Amino acid sequence: MSNQSKPLGEAQKKHLKRLAHHRRPIVQTGANGLTEAVLAEIERGLNDHELIKTRIVAGDREERSNMIAEICERTGATLVQRIGHVAVLYRPHPEKPRIELPGPGHSRRALAS
C-alpha cells in the first residue's frame, strides 16, 4: 500500500506534534526488524488512531532512518517527528478523518490579532 499522503505544512506538523506529545508508542519493532506483523500493527494503529508513535529498535541512526522511510512508503503515512528511537506517524483515515488539521496558512498569531 504505497499511497503517499500529501505533505504537511508547518502549522499542521506543529498541531500533530502537540496532539502526539502525551501519547505512548503503540508499536515497537523487535530484534527481527520490520516484519509483516509489525507493519500490520502499524496499519491497524493508523486506521484506528490516525496519529501514532512507534519505537524503532535498530542498531544506528541510519538504520532507523531507513526503517522509518520504509514504514512511511509501505503504509502511506507521513513522518511528523522523530526523536531518538521514537517516530510520530500520521495518516488520515480515508473515509472518516478524526483529526482536523489547521489550514496551511494557519498560525496562532493570526488568531490572537
N, C-alpha and C positions, 0 to 999 in steps of 0.2 A: 504494500500500500504506500505509494510514493506521491501522494497528493500534497505537495508543499503548500502550506498556508501562506497568505500574503505577509510581507514584512510588517513588523510593528513599529510605530512611531515612538519617540522618546517618552511622551506623556503616557502612552499605553503601556510601555515597559515599566515605567515608574509605578503605575497603578497596579500592575500584576505583581511587582516585587512587594508592594505594600500588602497585597492580599496573601502572598505566599509566606510572609515573614514568620508567622506563628505556626505554620504547618510543619509536620514532621515528614521525613521521607517515607513513602509508602512502598517503594520498591528498592531492592538492593541487588546489585549484580554480585554474583558469588565468585568462587575460585575458577569456575568454568567460563567466566566472562559473559558475553551477551548471547544467551541461549534462546531458543524459541519460547521456552517457558517464561523467561524474563520479559521478552518482547510482548508476550500475551498479557502479562500482568501490567505492563506499561500501557498497552492498548486499553485494557479494562479500566485502569485508573484515569486515563484521558477521557474515555467515554463517560465515566461516572462523575468526574470532578472538573474536567477541562484543564485545570491547573494542578500540577503535581510536582513534588520534589522526589528525586531519585538519588540514591547514594551509589556512586560509581567506584567500585573497588578494582583498581588497576595499578600496575607497577609504577608508572611515572606519568608526568603531566601530559606528554604527547600521546601516550596510550589512552588516557582518559579523554582527551580531546577527540581522538579518532572514534572512540566508543560513543561519545555524545553525538558526534556528527552522523554516525551510522544509525543511532536511535532516531534522530530527527528525520533522516532520509527515509527510513523504513516505516515510520509512523505518521509522517506528515506534520509533526509537532514543530514548534518554534522554540529555540532556546531563549529563555528570558534572562537568565542569570546563572552564573557558575561561580561557586565559592568553594575552593578546595575540591573535595570529593563529592560535593552536592551540586546537582543541576536542577534548575527550575524549568519545567517544560509546560508549554501551553498549546492547546489545540481546541478551538471552539467546536462544540457539538454541531454536527451538520444539520440537524432538524430543530433542536431546542437549545439554543445557546443559553447558558445560565449566567455567565459573566458579561456584564455590559461594559464595554470599553469606552473610554472618553474619545472624542473625535481627535484626529491627528493634530489639530491646532490648539487643543485644549490646554490651558495652563491654570494653575491656582491663582496666579497674579491677576489674570484677566477676570476671574470670578470675584476677587476682592475689590476691584476698582468700582 
